[in-house]
Amino acid sequence: MGRARLHPELIAAKAAQEHGTFPGLDQPRIADDVERLHTALDDAQSTTSLPDAATGHEALHDFVVRVRLGG
């Protein structure tokens, strides 16, 4: 099977649609929602008791090996 030829016009049109805006979209409301959600995530992250990095890699590995071996 040969490689598909890339058409610059098609690529440009696709990129414009992917990074454009949806007609009728309430941009200010969306920006406010995004800011509000970022704040909520930042607040949750600052108050969580979870560790900064996962610590169960070895335990997960042992579990997967046991399950795969049927024990």
Distance bins in CASP14 RR format, pairs under 12 A and 6 or more apart:
PFRMAT RR
TARGET T0000
AUTHOR 0000-0000-0000
RMODE 2
METHOD distances of the structure
MODEL  1
4 10 0 0 0 0 0 1 0 0 0 0 0
4 11 0 0 0 0 0 1 0 0 0 0 0
5 11 0 0 0 0 0 1 0 0 0 0 0
6 12 0 0 0 0 0 1 0 0 0 0 0
6 14 0 0 0 0 0 1 0 0 0 0 0
7 13 0 0 0 0 1 0 0 0 0 0 0
7 14 0 0 0 0 0 1 0 0 0 0 0
8 14 0 0 0 0 0 1 0 0 0 0 0
8 15 0 0 0 0 0 1 0 0 0 0 0
9 15 0 0 0 0 0 1 0 0 0 0 0
9 16 0 0 0 0 0 1 0 0 0 0 0
10 16 0 0 0 0 0 1 0 0 0 0 0
10 17 0 0 0 0 0 1 0 0 0 0 0
11 17 0 0 0 0 0 1 0 0 0 0 0
11 18 0 0 0 0 0 1 0 0 0 0 0
12 18 0 0 0 0 0 1 0 0 0 0 0
12 19 0 0 0 0 0 1 0 0 0 0 0
13 19 0 0 0 0 0 1 0 0 0 0 0
13 20 0 0 0 0 0 1 0 0 0 0 0
14 20 0 0 0 0 0 1 0 0 0 0 0
17 23 0 0 0 0 0 1 0 0 0 0 0
20 27 0 0 0 0 0 1 0 0 0 0 0
21 27 1 0 0 1 0 0 0 0 0 0 0
21 30 0 0 0 0 1 0 0 0 0 0 0
21 31 0 0 0 0 0 1 0 0 0 0 0
22 30 0 0 0 0 1 0 0 0 0 0 0
24 30 0 0 0 0 0 1 0 0 0 0 0
25 31 0 0 0 0 0 1 0 0 0 0 0
25 33 0 0 0 0 0 1 0 0 0 0 0
26 32 0 0 0 0 1 0 0 0 0 0 0
26 33 0 0 0 0 1 0 0 0 0 0 0
27 33 0 0 0 0 0 1 0 0 0 0 0
27 34 0 0 0 0 0 1 0 0 0 0 0
28 34 0 0 0 0 0 1 0 0 0 0 0
28 35 0 0 0 0 0 1 0 0 0 0 0
29 35 0 0 0 0 0 1 0 0 0 0 0
29 36 0 0 0 0 0 1 0 0 0 0 0
30 36 0 0 0 0 0 1 0 0 0 0 0
30 37 0 0 0 0 0 1 0 0 0 0 0
31 37 0 0 0 0 0 1 0 0 0 0 0
31 38 0 0 0 0 0 1 0 0 0 0 0
32 38 0 0 0 0 0 1 0 0 0 0 0
32 39 0 0 0 0 0 1 0 0 0 0 0
33 39 0 0 0 0 0 1 0 0 0 0 0
33 40 0 0 0 0 0 1 0 0 0 0 0
34 40 0 0 0 0 0 1 0 0 0 0 0
34 41 0 0 0 0 0 1 0 0 0 0 0
35 41 0 0 0 0 0 1 0 0 0 0 0
35 42 0 0 0 0 0 1 0 0 0 0 0
36 42 0 0 0 0 0 1 0 0 0 0 0
36 43 0 0 0 0 0 1 0 0 0 0 0
37 43 0 0 0 0 0 1 0 0 0 0 0
37 44 0 0 0 0 0 1 0 0 0 0 0
38 44 0 0 0 0 0 1 0 0 0 0 0
38 45 0 0 0 0 0 1 0 0 0 0 0
39 45 0 0 0 0 0 1 0 0 0 0 0
39 46 0 0 0 0 0 1 0 0 0 0 0
40 46 0 0 0 0 0 1 0 0 0 0 0
40 47 0 0 0 0 0 1 0 0 0 0 0
41 47 0 0 0 0 0 1 0 0 0 0 0
41 48 0 0 0 0 0 1 0 0 0 0 0
42 48 0 0 0 0 0 1 0 0 0 0 0
44 50 0 0 0 0 1 0 0 0 0 0 0
45 52 0 0 0 0 1 0 0 0 0 0 0
46 52 0 0 0 0 0 1 0 0 0 0 0
54 60 0 0 0 0 1 0 0 0 0 0 0
56 62 0 0 0 0 1 0 0 0 0 0 0
56 63 0 0 0 0 1 0 0 0 0 0 0
56 64 0 0 0 0 0 1 0 0 0 0 0
57 63 0 0 0 0 0 1 0 0 0 0 0
57 64 0 0 0 0 0 1 0 0 0 0 0
58 64 0 0 0 0 0 1 0 0 0 0 0
58 65 0 0 0 0 0 1 0 0 0 0 0
59 65 0 0 0 0 0 1 0 0 0 0 0
59 66 0 0 0 0 0 1 0 0 0 0 0
60 66 0 0 0 0 0 1 0 0 0 0 0
60 67 0 0 0 0 0 1 0 0 0 0 0
61 67 0 0 0 0 0 1 0 0 0 0 0
61 68 0 0 0 0 0 1 0 0 0 0 0
62 68 0 0 0 0 0 1 0 0 0 0 0
62 69 0 0 0 0 0 1 0 0 0 0 0
62 71 0 0 0 0 0 1 0 0 0 0 0
63 69 0 0 0 0 0 1 0 0 0 0 0
63 70 0 0 0 0 0 1 0 0 0 0 0
63 71 0 0 0 0 0 1 0 0 0 0 0
64 70 0 0 0 0 0 1 0 0 0 0 0
64 71 0 0 0 0 0 1 0 0 0 0 0
65 71 0 0 0 0 1 0 0 0 0 0 0
END
